[in-house]
C-alpha cells in the first residue's frame, strides 16, 4: 500500500471519529430534483450544499428572533399605552356647530 493510501485511510478514520464528537447529523427529506437546484444555488454563491443549508437555518432563526422580539416589544408598548390611557377619554366629544332640526310631531309638520 502506498503512503498516500495509508494517509487517506488515517485521515478518514480521524474524520469519522471527530465527526461523531463535534457534529450532529440531520437527515433532510426534500422533493425529487430539489437537491440539484439547491446544489446549483449554493455553488453559484461559492458555498457547499451543507454550508448553504446551515446559513439558511442561521438566518431563519435570526429573522424569527428579531420578529419575535419586535412583536413582544410592540405588545409591551401597547399595554403601557393602554395602562396610561385607561383614565383618559380616547375620543373627545364632538363639538356641535348646528342645532338639530326639530322633530315633526304631526302629519302637517311633515308636509
Residue pairs with C-beta under 8 A, 6 or more apart in sequence:
28 53
30 38
35 49
38 49
38 52
38 53
39 49
41 52
42 48
42 49
42 51
42 52
45 52
47 55
104 110
